[in-house]
Amino acid sequence: MAGKRALGAWTALVYLFLYAPIVVVIVYAFNGGRQVLNWGGFSTKWFGAALDDPTITEPFTNSLLVAAGNAVIACVLGTALALALPRMRPWLRLPLDALVYMTLVTPEIVFGISALIFFVQAGNWLGLGSILGLKTILIAHVVFNASVVALIVRARFVGMGQTLEEASYDLGAGRVATFRQVTLPALAPAVLAGGLLAFTFSFDDFITSFFVSGAGSTTLPLRIFSSLRFGVSPIINAAAVMILAVTLAAVVLAYLVLRRSEQGRRRATPVPGL
């Protein structure tokens, strides 16, 4: 009993250490005073000030555009990869599997440096000079998040089996009709959840964006980091809370979609013997 209490207390301290700074940022984002650490009353004026500041709204718009584009492209590529991998021969499937997992487990700073070297070399080979910008941020994010979507959709695809597709083929439907009427609707919750997670990972990404961004392609995390060199301001706190709110909303929505999909699948599973 004493060991469990000690473990529980240690766990509470770890969570407090990790999340207390986030709580402090959220609280002081509603501070009405100009001094960050001097409470001047509850106010939401800094959120309005942040949304009226072009140096905040432009990077915020860039982050939204990159995250949305990344989510769409990652869903298309990740879903295609998830459907193709189970049907491949082992000699081809195993290397692609390793590549997908390697993308996820590679340290982000290594991934960012590799992406930077690739884009610099590509620009030199094409004779275009520097090609760093929002497009390179988008491409780098898609490489990572397509693997995330592929794992989520693949788990759903393997779990649902091939019974429905085989029944569709037996009834005379072709591959395209089966995919449109059977496979895609069954995979839609997993695709949506994967897209939401891809949006989240892209929207609040800093390290990869830091390496592959160019002049005039600042995202909101990069803008906040650059402002920290001159000290934390109430506007920065408000911007950070907006990032947190968008991220948490997407994560919670993805969780609800997956949970509801799993509950629906369990209800639809026939009981043996009935």
N, C-alpha and C positions, 0 to 999 in steps of 0.2 A: 504493500500500500504506500509506504513512504517513497519507494522508488518511482511509483506512478505519479505521485504528487510532485516529486523533484523533476521528473520528465515533463510534466504539464507546466510547471513553473518555468522551466528552461525554454519550452516551446513558446510560451507567452512572451518571454523576454526577446526571443528571436523575432517574433512577429512585430513586437513593439519597436524593435530596432529598425526593422525594414519599413514599416508603414507609418511610424510617427512623423518622419519628415514630410510625407505626402499629406498627412492630416494638417500639419502646420501650414503648408502651402495653400491648401484649400481654405483654411480658416482665414488666413491673412489676405487671401484674394478678395474677401468681403470687408476688408479694413477700409474705413472711410478716410483715414489719415494719409498724409503723404509719406510719412516715415514708415518703412516696412515693418519694423518690429515694435512700433508704438501704436497701440490700439486706439483708433480715433472714432469708434462707433461703427455699427453695421451699415454697409452701403454696397450697392452694386454698380457704382459709377465707373469703376475701373474696367468693367466688362464693356460698357458703352465707349469708354475712351479707347480701349483696345480695338473695338470694331470700327472706330472712326479714324484710326491711325493707319495710313497706307502702308507703312513699313510692317504692319502686322497683317492687314487684310490681304495684301498681295501674296506673301508667303503662305498664308492660310488657304487662299484659293489654289495656289500651286500644289499644296499638299493634298487638297481634295481632288484635284484633277488627276494627279499622278496615282493616288490611291484608287480612285474609281476606274481609271484606265487599266491599272494593274489588276484589279479584281476581275474585270471582264476578260482580259486576255489570259490571266492565270486560270480562270474557270474553263475556258475553251481548251487550252493546252493541257491542263491537268486532267480534265475529264477524258480527253482523247487518249492520254497516256494511261489513265486508270483502266479504260476499256481495252486497250491494246495489250497491256502487259500480261494479263492472265491467259491470253490466246497465243502468246509467243512461244517459240521453242526455248527450252532451257538455256541453250548456248547463247541466245540473244537476250533472254529475259534477265538472267542473273547479272550481266554487266550493267544493264539499264537500272535494275533494282539498286545495285551498289551506287550508281551515279545519283539516283534520287536521294538515298540516305546520306551520301557524302555531302550533297548540297545543304542538308539540314544540320549536320553535325560539324561542318567546317566552321571554325571561329569566324565571327563576322568581320573582324579586322583583316583576317587573311583573305576572305571573300572580297572585301572592299578594295584591298591592294591589288588583287588579281584582276578585278573588274577595271580598275584604273589603268593598269598596264595594258590590258586588252584594248580599251577604247583609245588610248594614246597611240598604240601601234596601228590600230585600224585607221585612225585619222591620218597617220603618216603614210600608210600604204595607199590610201585612197586619194592622197594629195589634198585633203581638206583641212589640214591643220588640226586645231583643237575642235573636237566635236562634243565636248562635255556640256551638258545642259539637262533640261527636263527629260529629254528623250533618253539619254543615257541612264538617268535615275530610274525611269520607267522600265527600261530593259533589264537593269540589274535587279530591280524588285521582282519582275516577272520570273526571272530565272529561279529565284528562291521560292516564291510563293506558288509557282506551278507545281513544285514538289509537295507543298503542303496540301494543295487541293487534290493532287493525285492520290495521296495516302488516304485522305478522308473519303473520297469517292470510291476508291478501290475497295476499302473495307466494306462499304455499303453494297458495292456490286458483287463482291464475293459472297457476302452474307445473304443476299436475296436469291442466290442460286440461278440456275438456267431453266427452271421449269416453265416460267411464264414465257420466256423467249421461244422455247421449243414448242409450247402450245400455240404460240402465234404463227410459227412456221408451219405447223401442222394444219392450221386453218387457212393457209394460202397466202399469208402476208409475206412480203419480201423483207430484205434486211433494212431498207430505209424506213418502211412502214412500221416494222417492229421496233426500231430504235425510236421513232417519233411517238408511237402510241403506247409502247410498253416500257422500254428501257429508260428513256429519258424521264417520264413521269415518276417512275420508281426511284430514280436517282436525284430528282429535283431537290429534295430537302438537303441531301449531302452536298450537292453542288452549291446551293444557296449558303449553307453553313461554311463551306470552304471559301466561297467568295467573300463572306463577311470577315472571316479570319484573315484572308489575304489583304482586304482593305485595312484592317487594323494594323497588321504588321507593316504595311507600307506607310500608313498615315503617320505613325509615330516613330518611324525609323530615323536614326541619326547617323550611325557609323557608315553604312554603305552610301547613304546620300552625301555624307561629308567628302568621301573620296571621289565620287563620280559627278559631283555638281560643278557647274561652271558659272561664269559671270552672268548675273541676272536670273539665276535659276535657284534662288534660295527657297527652301521649304520652311515651314514653321518651326520644327525642331532646330534647324540650323540658325534661324533668326533668334530663337531664345538663347542658344548657346553663345552666339556672338554678343548678345546683350549682357551676358553674365560677366564679361570682362570689365564692364563698367559698373558692376554692382547690380543687385536684385532690386527691381522696382515693382510697385503695385501692378502696373500694366503687364509685366512679365508673369507675375503670379496669376493674373486673370487669364492670360494666354495659355499658361500651363494647365490651368483647370479646364479650359475649353478642350485642350487635347485629351486630357483624362476623361472628360465627359463623352466625347465622341468615341474614344477607344472602348470604354466600358459599355456604352450602348451597343456597339457592334458585337462585342464579346458575349454580352448577355443575350442578345438576339440570336446569335449563332448557337448558343447553348440551348435556348428554348426551341429552336427549330429542330436540332438533333434529338432533343428529349421527346418532343411531340412525335417526331418521325419514328423513333424507337417504340414509343407506346402504341402508335398505330400499327406498326409491324407486328407487335406481340398480340394485339387484339385480332389481327387478320390471320394469325397462324392457327390452323385447324387443330383441335384437340384430338389426339390419337384415340381411335375406337368410337368416335362419334360420326 
